[in-house]
Amino acid sequence: MVKIRLSRFGSAHNPHYRIVVADVRRPRDGGYIENLGHYDPRKTSENYLKINAERAAYWLAQGAQPTQTARRLLKSQGVKVA
């Protein structure tokens, strides 16, 4: 099964996340199929959330399941999530 989820990067006490398409059997920060964007939960810059909506819609159409957090972020960017 393929999921749209967050993968953590950044230093200690300074989290940043990549929004990625990954196989569920891979570790959280392991290899992924495609990078869809990034998210900074601390909102340190004005573009703290960036998602390639076209590619996200493609993966959702292919059956990828977003996690709850990824679903919330996708909806905030106007991506139709079932």
Phi and psi restraints in degrees (range 20) as a CNS / XPLOR table:
assign (resid 1 and name C) (resid 2 and name N)
       (resid 2 and name CA) (resid 2 and name C) 1.0 -108.9 20.0 2
assign (resid 2 and name N) (resid 2 and name CA)
       (resid 2 and name C) (resid 3 and name N) 1.0 136.2 20.0 2
assign (resid 2 and name C) (resid 3 and name N)
       (resid 3 and name CA) (resid 3 and name C) 1.0 -125.6 20.0 2
assign (resid 3 and name N) (resid 3 and name CA)
       (resid 3 and name C) (resid 4 and name N) 1.0 151.0 20.0 2
assign (resid 3 and name C) (resid 4 and name N)
       (resid 4 and name CA) (resid 4 and name C) 1.0 -99.4 20.0 2
assign (resid 4 and name N) (resid 4 and name CA)
       (resid 4 and name C) (resid 5 and name N) 1.0 118.6 20.0 2
assign (resid 4 and name C) (resid 5 and name N)
       (resid 5 and name CA) (resid 5 and name C) 1.0 -148.0 20.0 2
assign (resid 5 and name N) (resid 5 and name CA)
       (resid 5 and name C) (resid 6 and name N) 1.0 177.4 20.0 2
assign (resid 5 and name C) (resid 6 and name N)
       (resid 6 and name CA) (resid 6 and name C) 1.0 -97.5 20.0 2
assign (resid 6 and name N) (resid 6 and name CA)
       (resid 6 and name C) (resid 7 and name N) 1.0 141.1 20.0 2
assign (resid 6 and name C) (resid 7 and name N)
       (resid 7 and name CA) (resid 7 and name C) 1.0 -121.8 20.0 2
assign (resid 7 and name N) (resid 7 and name CA)
       (resid 7 and name C) (resid 8 and name N) 1.0 124.4 20.0 2
assign (resid 7 and name C) (resid 8 and name N)
       (resid 8 and name CA) (resid 8 and name C) 1.0 -81.8 20.0 2
assign (resid 8 and name N) (resid 8 and name CA)
       (resid 8 and name C) (resid 9 and name N) 1.0 138.1 20.0 2
assign (resid 8 and name C) (resid 9 and name N)
       (resid 9 and name CA) (resid 9 and name C) 1.0 -146.3 20.0 2
assign (resid 9 and name N) (resid 9 and name CA)
       (resid 9 and name C) (resid 10 and name N) 1.0 178.0 20.0 2
assign (resid 9 and name C) (resid 10 and name N)
       (resid 10 and name CA) (resid 10 and name C) 1.0 105.1 20.0 2
assign (resid 10 and name N) (resid 10 and name CA)
       (resid 10 and name C) (resid 11 and name N) 1.0 172.7 20.0 2
assign (resid 10 and name C) (resid 11 and name N)
       (resid 11 and name CA) (resid 11 and name C) 1.0 -89.3 20.0 2
assign (resid 11 and name N) (resid 11 and name CA)
       (resid 11 and name C) (resid 12 and name N) 1.0 177.5 20.0 2
assign (resid 11 and name C) (resid 12 and name N)
       (resid 12 and name CA) (resid 12 and name C) 1.0 -60.9 20.0 2
assign (resid 12 and name N) (resid 12 and name CA)
       (resid 12 and name C) (resid 13 and name N) 1.0 136.8 20.0 2
assign (resid 12 and name C) (resid 13 and name N)
       (resid 13 and name CA) (resid 13 and name C) 1.0 63.7 20.0 2
assign (resid 13 and name N) (resid 13 and name CA)
       (resid 13 and name C) (resid 14 and name N) 1.0 14.7 20.0 2
assign (resid 13 and name C) (resid 14 and name N)
       (resid 14 and name CA) (resid 14 and name C) 1.0 -141.5 20.0 2
assign (resid 14 and name N) (resid 14 and name CA)
       (resid 14 and name C) (resid 15 and name N) 1.0 68.8 20.0 2
assign (resid 14 and name C) (resid 15 and name N)
       (resid 15 and name CA) (resid 15 and name C) 1.0 -72.6 20.0 2
assign (resid 15 and name N) (resid 15 and name CA)
       (resid 15 and name C) (resid 16 and name N) 1.0 142.0 20.0 2
assign (resid 15 and name C) (resid 16 and name N)
       (resid 16 and name CA) (resid 16 and name C) 1.0 -136.1 20.0 2
assign (resid 16 and name N) (resid 16 and name CA)
       (resid 16 and name C) (resid 17 and name N) 1.0 151.1 20.0 2
assign (resid 16 and name C) (resid 17 and name N)
       (resid 17 and name CA) (resid 17 and name C) 1.0 -130.4 20.0 2
assign (resid 17 and name N) (resid 17 and name CA)
       (resid 17 and name C) (resid 18 and name N) 1.0 143.8 20.0 2
assign (resid 17 and name C) (resid 18 and name N)
       (resid 18 and name CA) (resid 18 and name C) 1.0 -97.7 20.0 2
assign (resid 18 and name N) (resid 18 and name CA)
       (resid 18 and name C) (resid 19 and name N) 1.0 139.4 20.0 2
assign (resid 18 and name C) (resid 19 and name N)
       (resid 19 and name CA) (resid 19 and name C) 1.0 -94.4 20.0 2
assign (resid 19 and name N) (resid 19 and name CA)
       (resid 19 and name C) (resid 20 and name N) 1.0 114.8 20.0 2
assign (resid 19 and name C) (resid 20 and name N)
       (resid 20 and name CA) (resid 20 and name C) 1.0 -128.4 20.0 2
assign (resid 20 and name N) (resid 20 and name CA)
       (resid 20 and name C) (resid 21 and name N) 1.0 159.8 20.0 2
assign (resid 20 and name C) (resid 21 and name N)
       (resid 21 and name CA) (resid 21 and name C) 1.0 -102.8 20.0 2
assign (resid 21 and name N) (resid 21 and name CA)
       (resid 21 and name C) (resid 22 and name N) 1.0 121.9 20.0 2
assign (resid 21 and name C) (resid 22 and name N)
       (resid 22 and name CA) (resid 22 and name C) 1.0 -143.8 20.0 2
assign (resid 22 and name N) (resid 22 and name CA)
       (resid 22 and name C) (resid 23 and name N) 1.0 154.9 20.0 2
assign (resid 22 and name C) (resid 23 and name N)
       (resid 23 and name CA) (resid 23 and name C) 1.0 -72.1 20.0 2
assign (resid 23 and name N) (resid 23 and name CA)
       (resid 23 and name C) (resid 24 and name N) 1.0 141.5 20.0 2
assign (resid 23 and name C) (resid 24 and name N)
       (resid 24 and name CA) (resid 24 and name C) 1.0 -64.4 20.0 2
assign (resid 24 and name N) (resid 24 and name CA)
       (resid 24 and name C) (resid 25 and name N) 1.0 -21.3 20.0 2
assign (resid 24 and name C) (resid 25 and name N)
       (resid 25 and name CA) (resid 25 and name C) 1.0 -79.9 20.0 2
assign (resid 25 and name N) (resid 25 and name CA)
       (resid 25 and name C) (resid 26 and name N) 1.0 -10.3 20.0 2
assign (resid 25 and name C) (resid 26 and name N)
       (resid 26 and name CA) (resid 26 and name C) 1.0 -82.0 20.0 2
assign (resid 26 and name N) (resid 26 and name CA)
       (resid 26 and name C) (resid 27 and name N) 1.0 150.6 20.0 2
assign (resid 26 and name C) (resid 27 and name N)
       (resid 27 and name CA) (resid 27 and name C) 1.0 -67.7 20.0 2
assign (resid 27 and name N) (resid 27 and name CA)
       (resid 27 and name C) (resid 28 and name N) 1.0 161.9 20.0 2
assign (resid 27 and name C) (resid 28 and name N)
       (resid 28 and name CA) (resid 28 and name C) 1.0 -51.8 20.0 2
assign (resid 28 and name N) (resid 28 and name CA)
       (resid 28 and name C) (resid 29 and name N) 1.0 -46.2 20.0 2
assign (resid 28 and name C) (resid 29 and name N)
       (resid 29 and name CA) (resid 29 and name C) 1.0 -103.3 20.0 2
assign (resid 29 and name N) (resid 29 and name CA)
       (resid 29 and name C) (resid 30 and name N) 1.0 16.2 20.0 2
assign (resid 29 and name C) (resid 30 and name N)
       (resid 30 and name CA) (resid 30 and name C) 1.0 -80.9 20.0 2
assign (resid 30 and name N) (resid 30 and name CA)
       (resid 30 and name C) (resid 31 and name N) 1.0 -161.8 20.0 2
assign (resid 30 and name C) (resid 31 and name N)
       (resid 31 and name CA) (resid 31 and name C) 1.0 -65.7 20.0 2
assign (resid 31 and name N) (resid 31 and name CA)
       (resid 31 and name C) (resid 32 and name N) 1.0 151.7 20.0 2
assign (resid 31 and name C) (resid 32 and name N)
       (resid 32 and name CA) (resid 32 and name C) 1.0 -135.8 20.0 2
assign (resid 32 and name N) (resid 32 and name CA)
       (resid 32 and name C) (resid 33 and name N) 1.0 165.8 20.0 2
assign (resid 32 and name C) (resid 33 and name N)
       (resid 33 and name CA) (resid 33 and name C) 1.0 -81.3 20.0 2
assign (resid 33 and name N) (resid 33 and name CA)
       (resid 33 and name C) (resid 34 and name N) 1.0 -47.7 20.0 2
assign (resid 33 and name C) (resid 34 and name N)
       (resid 34 and name CA) (resid 34 and name C) 1.0 -151.8 20.0 2
assign (resid 34 and name N) (resid 34 and name CA)
       (resid 34 and name C) (resid 35 and name N) 1.0 143.7 20.0 2
assign (resid 34 and name C) (resid 35 and name N)
       (resid 35 and name CA) (resid 35 and name C) 1.0 -93.3 20.0 2
assign (resid 35 and name N) (resid 35 and name CA)
       (resid 35 and name C) (resid 36 and name N) 1.0 122.4 20.0 2
assign (resid 35 and name C) (resid 36 and name N)
       (resid 36 and name CA) (resid 36 and name C) 1.0 -98.4 20.0 2
assign (resid 36 and name N) (resid 36 and name CA)
       (resid 36 and name C) (resid 37 and name N) 1.0 -17.1 20.0 2
assign (resid 36 and name C) (resid 37 and name N)
       (resid 37 and name CA) (resid 37 and name C) 1.0 165.0 20.0 2
assign (resid 37 and name N) (resid 37 and name CA)
       (resid 37 and name C) (resid 38 and name N) 1.0 -161.9 20.0 2
assign (resid 37 and name C) (resid 38 and name N)
       (resid 38 and name CA) (resid 38 and name C) 1.0 -144.2 20.0 2
assign (resid 38 and name N) (resid 38 and name CA)
       (resid 38 and name C) (resid 39 and name N) 1.0 160.8 20.0 2
assign (resid 38 and name C) (resid 39 and name N)
       (resid 39 and name CA) (resid 39 and name C) 1.0 -145.4 20.0 2
assign (resid 39 and name N) (resid 39 and name CA)
       (resid 39 and name C) (resid 40 and name N) 1.0 130.9 20.0 2
assign (resid 39 and name C) (resid 40 and name N)
       (resid 40 and name CA) (resid 40 and name C) 1.0 -115.1 20.0 2
assign (resid 40 and name N) (resid 40 and name CA)
       (resid 40 and name C) (resid 41 and name N) 1.0 102.8 20.0 2
assign (resid 40 and name C) (resid 41 and name N)
       (resid 41 and name CA) (resid 41 and name C) 1.0 -66.2 20.0 2
assign (resid 41 and name N) (resid 41 and name CA)
       (resid 41 and name C) (resid 42 and name N) 1.0 -18.9 20.0 2
assign (resid 41 and name C) (resid 42 and name N)
       (resid 42 and name CA) (resid 42 and name C) 1.0 -82.8 20.0 2
assign (resid 42 and name N) (resid 42 and name CA)
       (resid 42 and name C) (resid 43 and name N) 1.0 -11.8 20.0 2
assign (resid 42 and name C) (resid 43 and name N)
       (resid 43 and name CA) (resid 43 and name C) 1.0 54.5 20.0 2
assign (resid 43 and name N) (resid 43 and name CA)
       (resid 43 and name C) (resid 44 and name N) 1.0 50.2 20.0 2
assign (resid 43 and name C) (resid 44 and name N)
       (resid 44 and name CA) (resid 44 and name C) 1.0 -79.7 20.0 2
assign (resid 44 and name N) (resid 44 and name CA)
       (resid 44 and name C) (resid 45 and name N) 1.0 -13.6 20.0 2
assign (resid 44 and name C) (resid 45 and name N)
       (resid 45 and name CA) (resid 45 and name C) 1.0 -135.0 20.0 2
assign (resid 45 and name N) (resid 45 and name CA)
       (resid 45 and name C) (resid 46 and name N) 1.0 168.0 20.0 2
assign (resid 45 and name C) (resid 46 and name N)
       (resid 46 and name CA) (resid 46 and name C) 1.0 -72.9 20.0 2
assign (resid 46 and name N) (resid 46 and name CA)
       (resid 46 and name C) (resid 47 and name N) 1.0 -21.4 20.0 2
assign (resid 46 and name C) (resid 47 and name N)
       (resid 47 and name CA) (resid 47 and name C) 1.0 -106.3 20.0 2
assign (resid 47 and name N) (resid 47 and name CA)
       (resid 47 and name C) (resid 48 and name N) 1.0 60.3 20.0 2
assign (resid 47 and name C) (resid 48 and name N)
       (resid 48 and name CA) (resid 48 and name C) 1.0 -73.8 20.0 2
assign (resid 48 and name N) (resid 48 and name CA)
       (resid 48 and name C) (resid 49 and name N) 1.0 -15.8 20.0 2
assign (resid 48 and name C) (resid 49 and name N)
       (resid 49 and name CA) (resid 49 and name C) 1.0 -135.6 20.0 2
assign (resid 49 and name N) (resid 49 and name CA)
       (resid 49 and name C) (resid 50 and name N) 1.0 123.2 20.0 2
assign (resid 49 and name C) (resid 50 and name N)
       (resid 50 and name CA) (resid 50 and name C) 1.0 -139.5 20.0 2
assign (resid 50 and name N) (resid 50 and name CA)
       (resid 50 and name C) (resid 51 and name N) 1.0 124.9 20.0 2
assign (resid 50 and name C) (resid 51 and name N)
       (resid 51 and name CA) (resid 51 and name C) 1.0 -133.4 20.0 2
assign (resid 51 and name N) (resid 51 and name CA)
       (resid 51 and name C) (resid 52 and name N) 1.0 135.7 20.0 2
assign (resid 51 and name C) (resid 52 and name N)
       (resid 52 and name CA) (resid 52 and name C) 1.0 -79.7 20.0 2
assign (resid 52 and name N) (resid 52 and name CA)
       (resid 52 and name C) (resid 53 and name N) 1.0 94.9 20.0 2
assign (resid 52 and name C) (resid 53 and name N)
       (resid 53 and name CA) (resid 53 and name C) 1.0 -64.0 20.0 2
assign (resid 53 and name N) (resid 53 and name CA)
       (resid 53 and name C) (resid 54 and name N) 1.0 -35.4 20.0 2
assign (resid 53 and name C) (resid 54 and name N)
       (resid 54 and name CA) (resid 54 and name C) 1.0 -63.6 20.0 2
assign (resid 54 and name N) (resid 54 and name CA)
       (resid 54 and name C) (resid 55 and name N) 1.0 -45.6 20.0 2
assign (resid 54 and name C) (resid 55 and name N)
       (resid 55 and name CA) (resid 55 and name C) 1.0 -70.9 20.0 2
assign (resid 55 and name N) (resid 55 and name CA)
       (resid 55 and name C) (resid 56 and name N) 1.0 -34.7 20.0 2
assign (resid 55 and name C) (resid 56 and name N)
       (resid 56 and name CA) (resid 56 and name C) 1.0 -63.4 20.0 2
assign (resid 56 and name N) (resid 56 and name CA)
       (resid 56 and name C) (resid 57 and name N) 1.0 -43.4 20.0 2
assign (resid 56 and name C) (resid 57 and name N)
       (resid 57 and name CA) (resid 57 and name C) 1.0 -63.2 20.0 2
assign (resid 57 and name N) (resid 57 and name CA)
       (resid 57 and name C) (resid 58 and name N) 1.0 -38.1 20.0 2
assign (resid 57 and name C) (resid 58 and name N)
       (resid 58 and name CA) (resid 58 and name C) 1.0 -60.6 20.0 2
assign (resid 58 and name N) (resid 58 and name CA)
       (resid 58 and name C) (resid 59 and name N) 1.0 -48.9 20.0 2
assign (resid 58 and name C) (resid 59 and name N)
       (resid 59 and name CA) (resid 59 and name C) 1.0 -66.6 20.0 2
assign (resid 59 and name N) (resid 59 and name CA)
       (resid 59 and name C) (resid 60 and name N) 1.0 -35.4 20.0 2
assign (resid 59 and name C) (resid 60 and name N)
       (resid 60 and name CA) (resid 60 and name C) 1.0 -64.4 20.0 2
assign (resid 60 and name N) (resid 60 and name CA)
       (resid 60 and name C) (resid 61 and name N) 1.0 -38.7 20.0 2
assign (resid 60 and name C) (resid 61 and name N)
       (resid 61 and name CA) (resid 61 and name C) 1.0 -66.3 20.0 2
assign (resid 61 and name N) (resid 61 and name CA)
       (resid 61 and name C) (resid 62 and name N) 1.0 -28.2 20.0 2
assign (resid 61 and name C) (resid 62 and name N)
       (resid 62 and name CA) (resid 62 and name C) 1.0 -81.8 20.0 2
assign (resid 62 and name N) (resid 62 and name CA)
       (resid 62 and name C) (resid 63 and name N) 1.0 -4.0 20.0 2
assign (resid 62 and name C) (resid 63 and name N)
       (resid 63 and name CA) (resid 63 and name C) 1.0 104.6 20.0 2
assign (resid 63 and name N) (resid 63 and name CA)
       (resid 63 and name C) (resid 64 and name N) 1.0 7.6 20.0 2
assign (resid 63 and name C) (resid 64 and name N)
       (resid 64 and name CA) (resid 64 and name C) 1.0 -67.2 20.0 2
assign (resid 64 and name N) (resid 64 and name CA)
       (resid 64 and name C) (resid 65 and name N) 1.0 138.1 20.0 2
assign (resid 64 and name C) (resid 65 and name N)
       (resid 65 and name CA) (resid 65 and name C) 1.0 -104.0 20.0 2
assign (resid 65 and name N) (resid 65 and name CA)
       (resid 65 and name C) (resid 66 and name N) 1.0 120.3 20.0 2
assign (resid 65 and name C) (resid 66 and name N)
       (resid 66 and name CA) (resid 66 and name C) 1.0 -79.6 20.0 2
assign (resid 66 and name N) (resid 66 and name CA)
       (resid 66 and name C) (resid 67 and name N) 1.0 147.9 20.0 2
assign (resid 66 and name C) (resid 67 and name N)
       (resid 67 and name CA) (resid 67 and name C) 1.0 -72.0 20.0 2
assign (resid 67 and name N) (resid 67 and name CA)
       (resid 67 and name C) (resid 68 and name N) 1.0 171.6 20.0 2
assign (resid 67 and name C) (resid 68 and name N)
       (resid 68 and name CA) (resid 68 and name C) 1.0 -61.1 20.0 2
assign (resid 68 and name N) (resid 68 and name CA)
       (resid 68 and name C) (resid 69 and name N) 1.0 -43.2 20.0 2
assign (resid 68 and name C) (resid 69 and name N)
       (resid 69 and name CA) (resid 69 and name C) 1.0 -67.6 20.0 2
assign (resid 69 and name N) (resid 69 and name CA)
       (resid 69 and name C) (resid 70 and name N) 1.0 -43.2 20.0 2
assign (resid 69 and name C) (resid 70 and name N)
       (resid 70 and name CA) (resid 70 and name C) 1.0 -62.8 20.0 2
assign (resid 70 and name N) (resid 70 and name CA)
       (resid 70 and name C) (resid 71 and name N) 1.0 -39.2 20.0 2
assign (resid 70 and name C) (resid 71 and name N)
       (resid 71 and name CA) (resid 71 and name C) 1.0 -60.2 20.0 2
assign (resid 71 and name N) (resid 71 and name CA)
       (resid 71 and name C) (resid 72 and name N) 1.0 -44.9 20.0 2
assign (resid 71 and name C) (resid 72 and name N)
       (resid 72 and name CA) (resid 72 and name C) 1.0 -62.3 20.0 2
assign (resid 72 and name N) (resid 72 and name CA)
       (resid 72 and name C) (resid 73 and name N) 1.0 -42.6 20.0 2
assign (resid 72 and name C) (resid 73 and name N)
       (resid 73 and name CA) (resid 73 and name C) 1.0 -68.5 20.0 2
assign (resid 73 and name N) (resid 73 and name CA)
       (resid 73 and name C) (resid 74 and name N) 1.0 -39.9 20.0 2
assign (resid 73 and name C) (resid 74 and name N)
       (resid 74 and name CA) (resid 74 and name C) 1.0 -63.6 20.0 2
assign (resid 74 and name N) (resid 74 and name CA)
       (resid 74 and name C) (resid 75 and name N) 1.0 -43.7 20.0 2
assign (resid 74 and name C) (resid 75 and name N)
       (resid 75 and name CA) (resid 75 and name C) 1.0 -61.9 20.0 2
assign (resid 75 and name N) (resid 75 and name CA)
       (resid 75 and name C) (resid 76 and name N) 1.0 -38.0 20.0 2
assign (resid 75 and name C) (resid 76 and name N)
       (resid 76 and name CA) (resid 76 and name C) 1.0 -66.3 20.0 2
assign (resid 76 and name N) (resid 76 and name CA)
       (resid 76 and name C) (resid 77 and name N) 1.0 -21.7 20.0 2
assign (resid 76 and name C) (resid 77 and name N)
       (resid 77 and name CA) (resid 77 and name C) 1.0 -97.5 20.0 2
assign (resid 77 and name N) (resid 77 and name CA)
       (resid 77 and name C) (resid 78 and name N) 1.0 4.8 20.0 2
assign (resid 77 and name C) (resid 78 and name N)
       (resid 78 and name CA) (resid 78 and name C) 1.0 86.0 20.0 2
assign (resid 78 and name N) (resid 78 and name CA)
       (resid 78 and name C) (resid 79 and name N) 1.0 16.7 20.0 2
assign (resid 78 and name C) (resid 79 and name N)
       (resid 79 and name CA) (resid 79 and name C) 1.0 -86.0 20.0 2
assign (resid 79 and name N) (resid 79 and name CA)
       (resid 79 and name C) (resid 80 and name N) 1.0 129.7 20.0 2
assign (resid 79 and name C) (resid 80 and name N)
       (resid 80 and name CA) (resid 80 and name C) 1.0 -72.5 20.0 2
assign (resid 80 and name N) (resid 80 and name CA)
       (resid 80 and name C) (resid 81 and name N) 1.0 116.1 20.0 2
assign (resid 80 and name C) (resid 81 and name N)
       (resid 81 and name CA) (resid 81 and name C) 1.0 -115.4 20.0 2
assign (resid 81 and name N) (resid 81 and name CA)
       (resid 81 and name C) (resid 82 and name N) 1.0 128.7 20.0 2
